[in-house]
Amino acid sequence: MNGIFRVLYEIRKKPALYFGGRKSLSLIRAFINGYLEKQREIDPDCHDTFALNGFQEFVQNKYGLGTMCVQSWDRIIDFYNSSDDMAFDTFYELLDEFLSNNI
C-alpha cells in the first residue's frame, strides 16, 4: 500500500490525533489535497499523486450519478450522509471497496 493510503489508514485508526477529537470528511479532503500537493513538490513523478485516480468516478457510480455529476467525491459522500461522522465512516467503507477492486 502506498504512502497516501498508509496515512489515511492511520487517520482512520486515530482520527482524534489528526483532527482534534472529531471525525471529519472535509478535513480528510483537505489533508489529502495538502499531502498530494507536497508530494508533487518533492517528486513530480510520484505515484501518490495519482493514487486516488478513479475514486471520483467510483463514488459517482456507487451513488448512480454517472459521469455528468459535477460534485467532488467528498461532497457526494457528505450529501448522502446525515452527519460528518457518518460521512467519515462512509468514506472509509468506499475507500476499502475501491481499493479491493483496484489493487
N, C-alpha and C positions, 0 to 999 in steps of 0.2 A: 504494500500500500504506500502510495507516495506521500510527500510532505503535507499537503493541504488536508488530506483525509486523516492522517495521523493526528494532526492538530484538532480537526473537527471532532474526532472521537474522544480526544482528551477533554474538550469542551463539553461533550455530551455527558461524560462521567462526573464532571465537577463544574457545572455552569456558574455556580456562585463564585468560584475562584476567578473566573474570567470576566463575569458580568455583574459583580457586586450583589449577589444574592437573588438574582431572578433569571428565569429563562426568557430569552428574547430573540425572536426570529429577526427582527430588524437589526439587532446587534450582531447576530451571526452574519447577516448580509454585509454589514459594514466591516466586520472582521475579515471576511473572505475578500472583499474588494481591496482592503489595505494589504492583506497578505500577498495577493496576486500582483498588486502594483509594485510592492517591494521586490518580489521575485523577478519581475520584468526588469527592474533596475539592476539587480545583481547579475542576472543571466537572461538576456533576451530570448535565448533558445530553450529556456527552462520548460519542461513538460508540465509543471504545475499550472502554468498559465492556461493550459488547455484542459486541465483536469475535469472541469465541470461542463465541458462542451457536450452538448446533448441533454444536459439536465433540464434546461429550459423547455425543450421540445417534449421530453419525457413527462414533465409536470403538466404541460398543456394537454397532452394526450391522456394522461391519467384522469384529468377532470373533463375530458371530452370537449376541449376548446379549439382544437385544430390549430393550424398554422396562422390563422388570421388574428389571433389574440395579440394584443399589443402590451399586455401587462407582464411584468417580470415575474419569475418563478416565486419570489418571496411574497409579492403582492397577491398572487393567485392563492398560495397556501394560506396567507393571512385572511383573505376574503372567505374562504371555506371553513374557517375555524372561529370559534366564538371568543377566544382569548389568546393572548400572546404565548401563554404557557402551552396551550393546546397546539398552536401553530409551530412552536419549537419542537414538540414531540412528533408532530406530523412530518416536519422537515426531515427528521432522522429516520422515520419509517420509510419515507420516499427515497431518501438517500441510500438506505440499506437495499431497497428493491432495485434502484437504479444501478448500484454497484454490482449486485448479484447478477444482473442481466448484461452488464457491460464490461466486466473484468474477468 
